[in-house]
């Protein structure tokens, strides 16, 4: 557990970076610090590995005041991922990932073996391990940065706006990767971002910072959305917070109908609508009455939320959305009108 106890940071010019921060980050959780630039979220995070020393108050890790801990061993035991990955340009991917392990005293051979495992965990293609950072895309560099942070198996991982420099598509992929990795390794993660959508997607809990370094709310994402503490939090989550809250609503109340069997690589849902299957049996395109492909829309995964279901029916060219199994193959169909009724029931407070 990480515990901030009345931690404050004032700079020599009188600027207050963090103002009386008191909160606890549970072991094995992913906690997000979110807020505008200059609100103290990164300063707060850097207190954990002693890159910033509090002016007053203290920070504890598992009950121990970090002020009493040797700095180098502390930092070697904490993974750290930054915005542009911070890779050494003259070292290969493999040697970048092995860097912390070498600093911890492992032999080159053992460090490289462990680095291979970390690279595999972040699903970086094996043929990239001998390349240099300049030969990688931004998303690939960030995966290397995450692998390096995980290589020594630290209990704590600090992530300072790690995905803000990549394009939206890659950013979403990396967010999903972090959630997958966290399910596997259960680290205590502090994640800093200025993007409320990223915070809502990733966080077990969210601390919303305001300029001046004051935390306005510290709560689960659904609570931040549905019960914002004040006007600042309300403005940050936006006017569409009701729609965003659907991300935390299960879709169990939406009926899933069975699909007929495929015929010549096509599933005919009714007399007007059908969709194709690719060679692997995954959905291809909806077909119009004239047989022309119309695209697909969002698919509904096994654990899809009510927001996912609503997005799927809204993005589908048909009055249906396709449910898929873990392998991406069709497992059922949802009618648009059933999805709309489920959302209406939630909005009116009715039981599903």
N, C-alpha and C positions, 0 to 999 in steps of 0.2 A: 504494500500500500504506500502511496505517496501522499503526504499530508502537508499542506501549506497552512501555517499557523501565524496569522496576522502579519504576513510577509508584505513588506513595502519596499519600493525602490525609488529613491530620489536622486537625480543627477546633479552634478556640480552647478549647473546653471539654474537650478531650482525646479526644473521640470519633474513632475511626478510621473514615473513610468508605470508603477503598480501601487495601488492604494489599499492596504490592509486586506490582503487576499487570504481568505480562510476557506479551504475546501479539502475534501479527501477524494483521491482517485483510487478506486477499488482495484485490488490485485486481479489481473486477467481481464480488465475492462478496456474498452477503447473510448477515451474521453477526448472531446474536441473543444478547443478554445477558439471561439469565433468572434469577430468584430472588425471594425474598420481599421485602416492603417494607423499606427501610432497609439493603439489603445492598451498596449502592455501585454498582449497575449504571448508574443515571442519572448519578451523579457521574462515573463513568468515561467515559461517553459525552460528557459536557459538557467534559471535558478536551480533546476533539478540536477544538472551536471556541473554546477559551479562555474559556468561561463559568466554568470551574473551573480554578484553577492548581494543579498538583501541589505538595505540600509537598516531595517529593523524587522523583527519577526524571524521565523526560521522555517526550514523545509526538512521534513523527516522522510526517510525511506525505511519501511518496516520498523518504525519506532526509533530509528537512529538519526540523530541530527547530522546532516551531511557536512556541517561545518567542522565536525570532529573526525571526518573520514579523509584519508589521503586522496588528493585530487586525481592523480593518474590512475590508480586502480579503480576509483569510482567511475571515471570516464570510460575506461576499457570495458567496464561491466554494463554500459548503457549504449544501446544502438542509437545512431543519429543519422537521420536522412534530411537533406536540405533541398532547396528549390531546384538547383541546377546539378544535383547529384554530387558535385565536389570531387569528381574522380581525378586521379593523377594522370595527366595527359601522356606521360612517357611510359606508363605501365599498361599491360594488357588487361582485358576484362578479368581474367583469372587471377592475376596478381593484385589487381585492385581489391577484389573480394577477399583475397587471402591476407590483406594488409594487417588488419586488426589481429588476426590469429598469429601472425609473425610477431607483432608487438607483444602479444601475450606469452611468447616464448615457445610456440610450437615450431617444429622443424619445417623446412620448406615443403617437404614431401607431405607431411601430415596436414599442414595448412592448406595446401592445394587440394588435397582429398576432401577436406571439409568445405572448401570453397566450391568444389564441384557439386556437393550436396545442396548448398545454398542456392547456387545458380539453377539447379534443377527445380528447387522449391518455387522460385519465382517464374518458372516456365520460360526462361530465356533459351533460345535455340542453341544447341551445342556448338554449332559451327561458328558462333560469335565469340567464343571464349578467348581466342587468340588475337582478336582485333583490339584496336586502341579506341579510346573514347571518341575521338574525332571521326571514326568510321561508323559510329552508331547513330541512330535516330534519337530524338529527345526522349521518347517513351522507353527505348531500350536502355538509355543511360540511367533513367530513373529506376528501372528494374535492377540494374547493376547496383545502384545505390542502396536499394532495399535488401538485395542479397548480401552486400557487404555488412549492413547493419545487423542482419540475422545470423551471419556466419559463426559468430562466437557464442550463439545461443544466449544472449543477454535476457534477463527477466524484464527489462524496461526498454521501450523503444520510443524515442523522441522523433517526431516528424514535423518539420517546419515548412509548411506550404509546399509539400513535395511535388504536387502535380499542377501547380499554377502556371508553369511555363510550357505546358504541352497543349495540343489542340483538344477540343471538346471530346472528340471520339476516343482518342487515346486516354484522355483523362478518365472517362467513364470505365474504360477497360481496366485501368490501374486501380480505380476505386473498387471494382469487383474483385480484383486480385488481392487487395489488402483484406477485404472481408473474407475471402476464401482462406488466405494464409492465417488470419486471426482465428478462424474456426479450428485450424489445425494446431496452432502453436500456443494460443491463449497467452500472449504477452500483455503486459501492462503498457498500453500505448497512450501517449499524449500527442495529439494531432492538432496542429495550428492551421487555420484557414481564415480567409475573409469571405468565403462563399457559404452562405447559409444552406444552400441546397446540398453541398458536399457535407456539411456538418450534420444535417438531418439524415442523410443517407448512411453515414459511417458511424455516428456516435452512439454508444450506449447511454452516455450522458453528455450534455452540452453546457459549457460555461459561456455566457454571452457577455462580452466585455464592452464597456463604453469608453470614449476618450477620457483620459485621466486615470485609466487603469482600474476602474471599479467594475466588479462583476455585478451585472444586473439580474441575472437569473442563472441558476445551476440546477438542471433538471433533465429528465428523459426527453428525447426529441418530441414525442407526442404531447408531453406537457407544455413544452415551449410553444408548440403550434396551437394547441387548443386553449391554453391558459397563460398567455404571455404576461409577464410580471408588470410591465409598464409600457408606455407609448414607444419608447426606444426599441424594445424587443418586438413590439407589434409592428413597427415600421420595418424592422429588419426581416421578419418572416414574410411580410408582404400581404397584399390583399387577398391572395389566392390560398391562404393558409388552410381553408376548409378543404380544398381539393388536395393539398399536400397531405393533410391528415388522413386521407384515404390510404396512404402508404402503410399505415399502421393498423388498418382494418382488414381482418381476414375476409376471404371471399367464399366462405363455406355456405353462405345463404344463396349463392348464385347457382342455379341448377346447371349441371353439365350433362348434355345429351349424347347418347351413343352415336357413333358414325357408322354408316353403311360400309361395306367392303369396297376396296378399290377395283376399278375396271379400266384396264389399259393405262395404268398410271394416273388415274383420275378418280377422285371421290366426289360423287354427286350428293350434295347435301339435301337438295329438294329439286323441284322441277325447273327452277330458275338459276340456281347457284351450284357451282362445283369448283374444286381446286385441284391443281396438279400436284404430283409428288416427284421429287427428284430421284436419281438412281439409288440413293440411300434410304428412300422412303420418307424423307422429310418434306414438309409443305413447300410448294413452289410458288404458284400464282393462283389467285382467284380468276375465274373465267367469266366473262360477260355472256349474255345470251347469244351473242354472235361468235363466241369461242375465243375472243381476243383476251390476252392476259391483262389483268388490271392491277397487278401488284399484290401484296400480301397483307401489310399492316403488322402491328405488334402481335406476337404470339404469347399465350398465357402459360407460364411454366408451372410445375407442380405446386410450388409454394407461392404462387402469385397473390398479391394483395388486391384489395378492391380497386385501388388506383390502377394497378396493372390491367385488371379486367376492363375497367372503363376506358382506359387508353386503347386497349386492343379493339374494342367495338367501335370506338370513334375513328380509329385509323384504318379500319377494314373497309374495303369498297363494298363488301356484302353486309347484310344485316346480321352477321354472325362474326364470332371470333374463334380462332382455333386454339384448343388446348394441346400442349405437347408434353411428352414424358421427359425423363432425364436425358434420354438420347436424342431429343428433338423431334421425335416422331409423333404424329397425331394420336391423341388419346381421347378426344371428345370435342364437343362444340358448344359454345355459349351463344344464346340468342341475345341480341342487343336489348330487346325490351326487358328481359330478365335482369340484365345488368343495371338498366336505368331504374327498375323497381327497387333493387337492392340499395342503390345510392339514395333513392327517395326515402326508403325506410330508415336508413341511417340518419339522414338529415332531419327527419321528423321525430327521431328518438324512439321509433318503434323497435320492438324485438325482431330479430331476423326471422 
